[in-house]
Amino acid sequence: MKRKKIFIGVMLVCLIGTIIFFKEKDLFNGYFSTVKLQFLLNYISDNYLYDVDEKLGEEGIYTGYLEALQSKGTYYLNKNQLKTAKIRAEGNEFGVGLKLMWGIDEQFLIVVEVANNSPASKVGMRVGDCIIKINDVQAISANGEKIIELINNEAGESIQYEIKRDQALLNIQLTPEEIVLEDFKEEVIEDILYIKFNTVKEGTSSKLDTVIKQVGPENCKGIILDLRDVTTDNIKEINKISDLFLDEGTAFKVQTKQEGVVLYTTKEGAYTMNMILLTNQQTKGGMEALVLALKERGQILGGNTGGDAYLSQIITFEDGTGMSVASGKISDRYGEVLSEKGIEPDVRLYISEQERIAIFEKGYISKEEDSYLREAIKRLKSL
């Protein structure tokens, strides 16, 4: 009996020694382990020169892991970022409703667009307003990183903007909020139906169908779908939009890990009018799937699309944080995955010098000055 107890004791000592050996080995190898993490936390707590924000450090673990995957569509979302991501996934925006660009010599920011029903529109901000300071931070390119952080403002805090308008200086306080975006704006220009997309959300395809019916395709020389500066992950709605213009068949495909290759098909083909698509580098994600679907249906004018060949899903954790995960690769109907170079236009266009001057002087380009739009109209009228 005594020998048996001694034997068991020796075995326990050997087992503990083995565990300690492998844990110590685990601690100093190049891979993740809970032992290594605990050692790191304890050592930092005891020896780091400054105070430790443990919550921030914990979030950094998740952030770093997802960043290491080197995927633009995969990243960690803190509580504020998750709220913003969910709003954008629904086709709306969170912010003050300003689109900005650097002015001459990057010594100020110029307002190029003010969203309807946004905090900025409610206080009377205008296209062409020059932003000199944001929260006492000079709006110059040297402060670019801090300025971007203030503009994004996902925490929803009130921000002070110093504005130069003509010769007056104005101080305006803006608090971000959810902005309900219009799906698109429509206009008939020289007997051509012009659709400028702002976003894609549930029901966008039905609204587009209604507009085309009201105008009457027989009364139009063609349709222009302006997809510049729009991105979306709402691939089902994109499929429905393509269904308005394509006969029965496969519009595009999405390759996923869980479901394999998913086909998005069409059958309606309700409208046969001549079509032109306007694209640029900010035409991204699901909007590129629409370009792939319609590229054989009409001409593409402008620049390459963004080449963001993935769709993302938003995942929510119990603690109110979350993550965005790249979950699908877009390919055309033949299975060719969208290149990082994007979709090349049939006709490449460039911003003219006159347009550049108009942007710097007024903050925007009118439809009369928009060379992309004017070229699309000219081409449709000649068909």
C-alpha positions in Angstrom: 0.0 0.0 0.0 2.8 2.3 1.0 4.6 1.6 -2.3 1.4 2.3 -4.2 1.1 5.8 -2.5 4.7 6.6 -3.3 4.2 5.6 -6.9 1.1 7.8 -7.2 2.9 10.7 -5.6 5.8 10.3 -8.0 3.4 10.2 -11.0 1.7 13.4 -9.8 5.0 15.2 -9.4 6.0 14.1 -12.9 2.6 15.2 -14.3 2.9 18.7 -12.6 6.5 19.0 -13.9 5.4 18.1 -17.4 2.6 20.7 -17.3 4.9 23.4 -15.9 7.5 22.5 -18.6 5.0 22.8 -21.5 3.4 26.0 -20.0 6.8 27.6 -19.7 7.6 26.5 -23.2 4.2 27.9 -24.3 5.0 31.1 -22.6 8.1 31.9 -24.6 7.2 30.5 -28.0 5.7 32.7 -30.8 2.1 31.6 -30.4 -0.9 32.8 -28.4 -1.6 31.1 -25.1 -3.6 32.1 -22.0 -0.4 31.5 -19.9 1.5 34.0 -22.1 -1.3 36.5 -21.9 -1.6 36.3 -18.1 2.2 36.7 -17.8 2.1 39.8 -20.0 -0.8 41.3 -18.0 0.9 40.7 -14.7 4.3 41.9 -15.8 2.8 45.1 -17.3 0.8 45.7 -14.2 3.9 45.4 -12.0 6.5 47.1 -14.1 5.0 49.4 -16.7 6.0 53.0 -16.0 2.5 54.5 -16.5 -1.1 53.7 -15.4 -2.7 50.9 -17.3 -6.2 51.2 -18.8 -7.0 47.5 -18.6 -10.3 47.8 -20.6 -8.5 49.5 -23.5 -5.8 46.9 -23.4 -8.3 44.1 -23.5 -10.0 45.7 -26.6 -6.6 46.0 -28.1 -6.2 42.2 -28.0 -9.3 41.7 -30.2 -8.4 44.7 -32.4 -4.9 43.4 -33.0 -6.0 39.9 -33.8 -8.5 41.0 -36.5 -6.1 43.6 -37.9 -3.5 40.8 -38.3 -5.8 39.1 -40.8 -5.1 42.1 -43.1 -8.6 42.2 -44.5 -10.2 45.6 -45.1 -13.6 44.2 -44.3 -12.6 42.5 -41.1 -12.1 44.5 -37.9 -13.1 44.9 -34.3 -16.0 47.3 -33.3 -16.2 48.9 -29.9 -19.7 49.9 -28.7 -19.8 53.3 -30.5 -18.3 51.8 -33.7 -20.9 49.0 -33.6 -23.7 51.4 -33.3 -22.4 53.3 -36.3 -21.8 50.1 -38.3 -25.4 48.9 -37.7 -26.8 52.2 -38.9 -24.7 52.1 -42.1 -25.7 48.5 -42.7 -29.3 49.7 -42.9 -28.4 52.2 -45.5 -28.3 55.3 -43.3 -25.5 57.4 -41.8 -24.4 58.5 -38.3 -22.8 61.9 -38.1 -23.5 65.6 -38.7 -24.3 65.3 -42.4 -21.2 66.9 -44.0 -19.0 65.8 -46.9 -15.7 67.6 -46.8 -12.6 68.0 -48.9 -9.3 69.8 -48.4 -9.3 73.3 -49.8 -6.4 75.0 -51.6 -3.0 74.3 -50.0 -4.9 72.0 -47.5 -5.2 75.0 -45.0 -8.9 74.5 -44.5 -11.8 72.1 -45.2 -14.5 72.9 -47.6 -18.1 71.7 -47.4 -19.0 69.9 -50.6 -22.3 68.4 -49.5 -24.9 68.9 -46.7 -27.2 65.9 -46.1 -30.9 66.7 -45.9 -32.4 66.5 -42.4 -29.0 66.3 -40.8 -27.6 68.3 -37.8 -25.6 70.4 -40.3 -28.6 71.3 -42.5 -30.8 72.1 -39.4 -28.3 74.8 -38.3 -28.0 76.2 -41.9 -24.6 75.1 -43.0 -24.0 75.5 -46.7 -22.0 74.0 -49.5 -18.9 76.1 -49.9 -18.5 76.9 -46.1 -14.9 76.7 -45.1 -14.1 75.0 -41.8 -11.1 76.6 -40.1 -11.1 74.8 -36.8 -12.8 71.8 -35.1 -12.7 71.9 -31.3 -9.9 74.4 -31.4 -7.8 72.1 -33.6 -6.6 74.0 -36.7 -8.1 72.3 -39.8 -4.8 71.8 -41.7 -3.4 68.7 -43.3 -0.6 68.6 -40.6 -3.4 67.9 -38.1 -5.1 65.4 -40.4 -5.2 62.4 -38.1 -6.8 64.4 -35.2 -9.2 66.1 -37.6 -10.4 62.8 -39.0 -10.9 61.5 -35.5 -13.0 64.5 -34.6 -15.0 64.3 -37.8 -15.8 60.6 -37.4 -16.8 61.2 -33.8 -18.5 57.9 -33.3 -18.9 58.6 -29.5 -21.7 61.1 -30.4 -20.2 64.0 -28.6 -20.9 67.6 -29.5 -18.2 69.3 -31.6 -17.5 72.9 -32.1 -16.9 74.0 -35.8 -15.4 77.4 -36.6 -16.7 78.4 -40.1 -15.6 81.1 -42.5 -18.4 82.2 -44.8 -17.6 85.1 -47.1 -16.0 87.5 -44.7 -17.8 86.3 -41.5 -16.5 83.9 -38.9 -19.2 81.6 -37.4 -19.0 79.2 -34.4 -21.4 76.3 -34.8 -21.9 73.3 -32.4 -23.0 70.0 -34.0 -23.9 66.7 -32.4 -23.9 63.6 -34.5 -27.1 61.6 -34.9 -28.6 59.0 -37.3 -29.3 60.5 -40.7 -32.0 58.8 -42.8 -30.6 59.0 -46.3 -32.7 59.2 -49.5 -32.2 56.1 -51.6 -31.6 58.2 -54.7 -32.6 61.4 -56.5 -34.2 61.2 -59.9 -34.5 63.8 -62.6 -35.4 63.9 -66.3 -32.7 65.7 -68.2 -33.1 66.2 -72.0 -35.6 63.2 -72.1 -33.1 61.0 -70.2 -33.9 59.6 -66.8 -31.0 60.3 -64.4 -30.8 58.4 -61.1 -28.2 59.5 -58.6 -27.8 56.8 -55.9 -27.0 57.9 -52.4 -27.5 54.5 -50.7 -29.1 51.1 -51.0 -31.6 49.9 -48.4 -34.6 47.6 -48.2 -37.2 48.8 -50.8 -34.8 50.7 -53.0 -35.6 48.5 -56.0 -39.3 49.0 -55.6 -38.9 52.8 -55.4 -36.8 52.7 -58.6 -39.4 50.6 -60.3 -42.1 53.1 -59.3 -40.1 56.1 -60.6 -39.4 54.4 -64.0 -43.1 53.5 -64.3 -44.1 57.1 -63.5 -41.7 58.6 -66.0 -42.6 56.0 -68.6 -39.7 54.1 -70.3 -41.3 54.8 -73.7 -40.8 58.6 -73.0 -37.1 58.2 -72.3 -34.1 58.0 -74.6 -32.3 56.1 -71.9 -31.4 55.8 -68.3 -28.3 56.9 -66.4 -27.5 55.1 -63.1 -25.0 57.2 -61.3 -23.2 54.8 -58.9 -20.3 57.2 -58.0 -19.4 57.4 -54.3 -21.7 54.6 -53.1 -21.0 51.3 -51.3 -23.4 48.7 -49.8 -23.5 45.2 -48.4 -27.2 44.8 -49.2 -26.6 42.3 -51.9 -30.2 41.0 -52.0 -31.5 44.5 -52.9 -28.8 44.9 -55.5 -30.0 41.6 -57.0 -33.6 43.0 -57.2 -32.3 46.2 -58.9 -30.5 44.2 -61.5 -33.7 42.1 -62.0 -35.4 45.3 -63.3 -33.1 45.3 -66.3 -32.0 41.7 -66.9 -33.8 38.7 -68.4 -33.8 35.3 -66.8 -30.3 34.2 -65.9 -27.4 34.6 -63.4 -26.6 38.2 -62.5 -23.6 37.6 -60.4 -22.2 35.2 -57.8 -20.9 35.4 -54.2 -18.4 32.9 -52.9 -18.8 32.1 -49.2 -17.1 29.7 -46.8 -20.4 28.5 -45.2 -22.6 28.1 -48.3 -20.1 27.8 -51.1 -21.0 29.7 -54.3 -24.3 31.4 -54.1 -26.0 32.4 -57.3 -28.1 35.6 -57.6 -30.5 35.2 -60.5 -32.9 37.4 -62.4 -36.1 36.7 -64.4 -38.1 40.0 -64.9 -36.1 42.1 -67.4 -38.9 44.7 -67.2 -37.0 47.6 -68.8 -35.1 47.5 -72.0 -34.2 51.2 -72.4 -30.6 52.1 -73.3 -28.4 52.4 -70.2 -25.2 54.0 -69.0 -23.5 53.4 -65.6 -21.3 56.1 -64.0 -18.6 54.8 -61.7 -15.5 55.9 -59.8 -13.1 54.5 -57.2 -15.7 55.0 -54.5 -18.1 52.6 -56.2 -17.5 49.7 -53.9 -18.8 46.4 -52.4 -22.3 45.4 -53.4 -22.5 48.3 -55.9 -19.7 46.6 -57.8 -21.9 43.5 -58.0 -24.5 45.7 -59.7 -21.9 46.9 -62.2 -20.9 43.3 -62.9 -24.5 42.4 -63.4 -25.3 45.2 -65.8 -21.9 45.7 -67.6 -23.1 43.7 -70.7 -26.5 45.5 -70.6 -25.1 49.1 -70.9 -22.0 51.2 -71.1 -19.7 52.0 -68.1 -18.3 55.5 -68.1 -15.9 57.1 -65.6 -13.1 55.4 -63.6 -12.3 52.0 -62.2 -14.5 50.9 -59.3 -13.0 50.4 -55.9 -12.0 46.7 -56.2 -13.5 45.8 -52.8 -14.3 42.3 -53.8 -16.0 41.3 -50.5 -19.2 41.6 -48.6 -19.1 42.0 -44.8 -21.4 40.9 -42.0 -21.8 42.7 -38.6 -21.5 40.4 -35.6 -22.7 41.6 -32.1 -21.3 40.3 -28.8 -23.1 40.1 -25.5 -21.1 43.0 -24.0 -22.3 45.4 -26.7 -19.2 45.3 -28.9 -18.9 43.5 -32.2 -16.9 42.9 -35.3 -17.2 43.2 -39.1 -16.3 40.0 -40.9 -15.5 39.7 -44.7 -17.8 36.8 -45.5 -18.3 36.7 -49.2 -16.3 37.4 -52.4 -18.1 38.9 -55.4 -17.7 37.3 -58.8 -19.4 37.9 -62.2 -21.9 35.5 -63.7 -19.1 33.4 -65.1 -17.4 33.0 -61.7 -14.5 35.4 -62.2 -13.7 37.1 -58.9 -13.7 40.9 -58.9 -10.1 42.1 -59.1 -8.6 44.5 -56.6 -8.1 46.8 -59.5 -11.8 47.1 -59.8 -14.0 47.1 -62.9 -12.6 49.0 -65.8 -15.0 51.4 -67.6 -15.8 51.1 -71.3 -15.0 54.8 -71.6 -12.5 56.3 -69.1 -13.2 59.9 -68.1 -11.2 62.4 -66.0 -12.2 65.4 -64.0 -11.6 68.5 -66.1 -9.6 71.5 -65.0 -12.9 73.5 -65.1 -14.4 71.0 -62.6 -11.4 71.2 -60.3 -11.7 75.0 -60.2 -15.5 74.7 -59.5 -14.8 72.4 -56.6 -12.2 74.7 -55.0 -14.4 77.9 -55.6 -17.8 76.5 -54.8 -17.3 73.2 -53.1 -19.3 71.2 -55.7 -19.9 70.6 -59.4 -23.2 71.5 -60.9 -24.9 69.1 -63.3 -24.1 71.5 -66.1 -20.3 71.3 -65.2 -20.3 67.5 -64.5 -18.3 66.2 -67.5 -19.2 62.5 -66.7 -22.9 63.3 -66.7 -22.7 65.5 -69.9 -20.8 62.7 -71.7 -23.4 60.1 -70.7 -26.3 62.3 -71.9 -24.5 63.0 -75.2 -24.0 59.3 -75.8 -27.6 58.3 -75.0 -29.0 61.0 -77.2 -26.9 59.7 -80.2 -28.2 56.2 -79.9 
